């Protein structure tokens, strides 16, 4: 019985580690892509970072998409109009510009739903429209509710399944992937168009591409300016360094707190190094594992019976 319990315990720990590492790798990629976009001046912060785990509302989504297109400055000049009655003042010019360009539509003639959390298919619909594709007319390119189908064909996403947990990190991935997608009826990718418009240079894009794959060098500075739009933001890490947290403190964290803790590290490698050291220190101080009312099992026994 003791051998069965220890095997099950070891298996559970292994599964937990695999799940943690997979999640860490996923979010590390999003951090790298956010750094790449930040380097190009397309993705700003709020003074506290990126907030990749937070949801986006529809107004914030428009701001991100206009930055993706290099059109935010043009929108800020004003002169555009929209019919909606529920757009916050800070987003008025952005929504008006996007509405006249056909990037966004409302729920009806007067309701935009700017404060509503954007869904994955709504966000993809806006991005596809911005890239020149249409979901209206006699020969639409896609159906807005199934926008992920065309998005996958273009390389914006890897799955057509609905994502009920769509957050900023997902938007960042789509944002970065869009850089290599061709504008409809053109041989020009979005990044090539932005280079031609002097939004950034080819050299800068190559540097950003390296950041997206390999991570940003530790001595590189992130442009984390705060603005009223708050379309990006990362929870403040506080004064305590991520490597100062103990394994007990980590185990006591909620899922959201663990995500914030992970994002405090410079790289996935640094996070995994901390995890290994923290667990080793914990096991040294706690050489036994309680199993219900059966007492404790020595860690040496667990290793020997596996």
C-alpha positions in Angstrom: 0.0 0.0 0.0 2.8 2.3 0.9 4.5 1.7 -2.5 1.2 2.5 -4.4 0.8 5.7 -2.5 4.3 6.9 -3.1 4.1 6.0 -6.8 0.8 8.0 -7.2 2.3 10.9 -5.3 5.4 10.9 -7.5 3.3 10.7 -10.6 1.1 13.6 -9.5 4.2 15.7 -8.8 5.6 14.9 -12.2 2.3 15.9 -13.9 2.2 19.1 -12.0 5.7 20.0 -13.0 5.0 19.3 -16.7 1.9 21.5 -16.6 3.8 24.3 -14.9 6.6 24.1 -17.4 4.2 24.1 -20.3 2.3 27.1 -18.9 5.6 28.9 -18.2 6.9 28.3 -21.8 3.6 29.6 -23.2 3.7 32.8 -21.2 7.4 33.3 -21.7 6.7 33.4 -25.4 4.0 36.1 -24.9 6.5 38.1 -22.8 9.1 37.9 -25.5 6.6 39.0 -28.2 5.4 41.9 -26.0 9.0 43.0 -25.6 9.5 42.8 -29.4 6.4 44.9 -30.0 7.4 47.3 -27.3 10.8 47.7 -28.9 9.1 48.7 -32.2 7.0 51.3 -30.3 3.7 49.4 -31.0 2.9 48.1 -27.6 3.2 50.4 -24.5 2.7 49.9 -20.8 0.8 51.7 -18.1 3.8 52.3 -15.8 3.5 48.8 -14.3 4.3 46.6 -17.3 2.2 44.5 -19.7 -0.6 42.8 -17.7 -0.6 39.9 -20.1 -3.0 37.9 -17.8 -5.7 40.6 -17.8 -8.7 40.7 -20.1 -9.2 43.5 -22.7 -12.3 45.5 -23.3 -13.5 46.5 -26.8 -12.2 50.1 -26.5 -8.8 48.9 -25.5 -8.7 46.4 -28.3 -9.3 49.2 -30.9 -6.3 51.1 -29.5 -4.0 48.0 -29.8 -5.1 47.3 -33.3 -4.5 50.9 -34.4 -1.1 50.7 -32.9 -0.5 47.4 -34.8 -1.4 49.3 -38.0 0.8 52.3 -37.2 -2.4 54.4 -37.3 -2.8 55.5 -33.7 -1.2 58.9 -34.3 -3.5 59.6 -37.3 -6.5 58.6 -35.2 -5.4 61.0 -32.4 -5.6 63.9 -34.8 -9.4 63.6 -34.8 -11.8 64.6 -37.5 -13.6 61.2 -37.6 -17.0 60.4 -36.3 -19.0 57.5 -34.9 -22.7 57.1 -33.9 -22.2 55.4 -30.6 -23.4 56.7 -27.2 -21.3 54.5 -24.9 -17.7 55.2 -25.9 -15.4 56.5 -23.1 -13.9 59.9 -23.8 -10.3 58.7 -24.0 -11.3 56.2 -26.7 -13.6 58.5 -28.7 -11.1 59.4 -31.5 -9.8 55.8 -31.8 -13.3 54.3 -32.1 -14.3 57.1 -34.6 -11.3 56.4 -36.8 -11.7 52.6 -36.6 -15.4 53.0 -37.4 -14.9 55.1 -40.5 -12.1 52.7 -41.6 -14.5 49.8 -41.2 -12.4 48.0 -38.6 -15.2 47.9 -36.1 -19.0 47.9 -35.9 -21.3 48.3 -33.0 -23.9 46.0 -31.5 -26.5 48.3 -33.1 -26.7 51.9 -34.5 -25.9 53.5 -31.2 -24.3 50.9 -28.9 -20.6 50.0 -29.2 -20.1 48.1 -26.0 -16.8 49.7 -25.3 -16.6 48.5 -21.7 -17.4 44.9 -22.6 -14.7 42.3 -22.4 -13.6 41.4 -26.0 -14.0 37.8 -27.1 -11.4 36.0 -29.1 -13.5 36.0 -32.2 -14.4 39.7 -31.9 -10.7 40.6 -31.6 -9.8 38.4 -34.6 -12.6 39.9 -36.6 -11.3 43.4 -36.0 -7.7 42.3 -36.9 -8.9 40.6 -40.1 -10.8 43.7 -41.1 -7.8 45.8 -40.4 -5.8 43.5 -42.7 -8.3 44.1 -45.5 -10.6 41.1 -45.1 -14.3 41.5 -45.0 -17.2 39.7 -43.2 -19.9 41.5 -45.1 -21.2 42.0 -48.7 -22.0 39.4 -51.3 -18.7 37.6 -51.1 -17.4 37.8 -47.6 -14.0 36.4 -46.8 -15.1 35.1 -43.4 -17.9 34.8 -40.9 -17.3 37.0 -37.8 -18.4 34.2 -35.4 -15.9 31.8 -37.2 -13.2 34.4 -37.7 -10.6 31.9 -36.2 -10.9 29.7 -39.3 -9.5 32.4 -41.7 -7.2 33.6 -38.9 -5.6 30.1 -38.7 -5.2 29.9 -42.5 -3.3 33.2 -42.3 -1.1 32.2 -39.4 -2.6 34.5 -36.8 -3.7 31.7 -34.5 -2.8 28.0 -34.2 -6.3 26.7 -33.3 -9.9 27.4 -34.4 -11.3 26.4 -31.0 -13.0 29.1 -29.0 -10.9 30.6 -26.2 -13.0 31.4 -23.2 -10.0 32.7 -21.4 -8.9 35.3 -24.0 -6.6 37.9 -22.4 -4.0 40.4 -23.3 -1.3 37.8 -23.8 -3.4 36.1 -26.5 -3.9 39.5 -28.2 -0.1 40.0 -28.1 0.5 36.7 -29.9 -2.0 37.6 -32.6 -0.5 41.1 -32.8 3.0 39.7 -33.3 1.9 37.0 -35.8 0.1 39.7 -37.8 3.5 41.3 -38.6 4.2 38.5 -41.1 0.7 38.3 -42.6 0.1 39.7 -46.0 -2.4 42.5 -46.5 -5.3 41.3 -48.6 -4.7 41.8 -52.4 -1.1 42.6 -51.7 2.3 40.8 -51.7 3.2 43.1 -48.8 3.2 41.9 -45.2 2.1 44.2 -42.4 5.7 44.6 -41.2 6.8 45.5 -44.7 4.1 48.1 -45.0 5.1 49.6 -41.7 8.7 49.7 -42.7 7.7 51.4 -45.9 5.7 53.9 -43.9 8.8 54.6 -41.7 7.1 53.3 -38.5 10.2 51.3 -37.9 13.2 50.1 -39.9 14.1 46.7 -41.3 17.0 46.5 -38.9 14.7 47.3 -36.0 12.3 44.6 -37.1 15.1 42.0 -37.3 16.1 42.9 -33.7 12.5 42.6 -32.6 12.2 39.2 -34.3 15.2 38.1 -32.3 13.6 39.3 -29.1 10.4 37.4 -29.9 12.3 34.1 -30.2 15.2 34.4 -27.8 14.0 37.0 -25.3 15.2 40.6 -24.7 18.7 41.1 -23.4 18.8 41.8 -19.7 20.3 45.3 -20.1 17.6 46.4 -22.7 15.1 49.0 -21.5 11.4 48.5 -21.8 9.3 51.6 -22.7 6.8 51.3 -19.9 5.2 54.8 -20.2 1.9 55.2 -18.5 -1.0 56.7 -20.5 -4.7 57.2 -20.0 -5.6 54.5 -22.5 -4.3 51.7 -20.3 -4.4 49.3 -23.1 -1.4 47.4 -21.7 -0.1 46.8 -18.2 1.7 44.3 -16.0 1.1 44.0 -12.2 3.7 45.8 -10.2 6.1 43.3 -8.8 6.8 45.3 -5.7 10.2 45.6 -4.0 10.7 41.9 -3.3 12.7 40.1 -6.0 11.1 37.0 -7.6 14.0 34.8 -6.5 13.5 35.8 -2.9 10.2 33.9 -2.7 10.2 30.5 -0.9 8.6 27.4 -2.2 6.1 27.6 0.7 5.1 31.1 -0.4 4.7 29.9 -4.0 2.4 27.0 -2.9 0.3 29.5 -1.0 -0.3 31.7 -4.1 -3.4 31.7 -6.2 -3.1 30.9 -9.9 -3.1 34.6 -10.7 -0.4 35.4 -8.1 1.7 32.6 -9.6 1.4 34.0 -13.0 2.4 37.5 -11.7 5.4 35.9 -9.9 6.5 34.1 -13.1 6.3 37.4 -15.1 8.8 39.0 -12.7 11.6 36.8 -14.0 13.7 37.9 -17.0 13.5 34.6 -18.7 12.0 31.1 -18.5 15.4 29.7 -17.7 15.7 32.0 -14.6 12.2 31.0 -13.5 13.0 27.2 -13.8 16.3 27.8 -12.0 14.5 29.5 -9.1 11.9 26.7 -9.0 14.5 24.0 -8.7 16.4 25.8 -6.0 13.3 26.7 -4.0 12.0 23.2 -4.1 15.4 21.8 -3.1 15.6 24.2 -0.1 12.0 23.3 0.9 12.7 19.5 0.8 15.9 20.0 2.8 13.9 21.7 5.6 10.9 19.3 5.2 12.4 15.8 4.8 9.1 14.0 5.2 5.7 14.0 3.4 2.6 13.4 5.4 0.1 10.9 4.0 -3.2 11.3 5.8 -3.3 9.4 9.1 -0.5 7.0 8.1 2.2 9.2 9.4 5.1 10.4 7.2 7.0 8.9 4.3 10.7 9.5 4.1 11.8 11.1 0.8 14.5 8.6 0.5 11.9 5.8 0.5 10.0 7.6 -2.3 13.0 7.8 -4.5 14.0 4.2 -3.7 10.5 2.8 -4.5 10.0 4.5 -7.9 
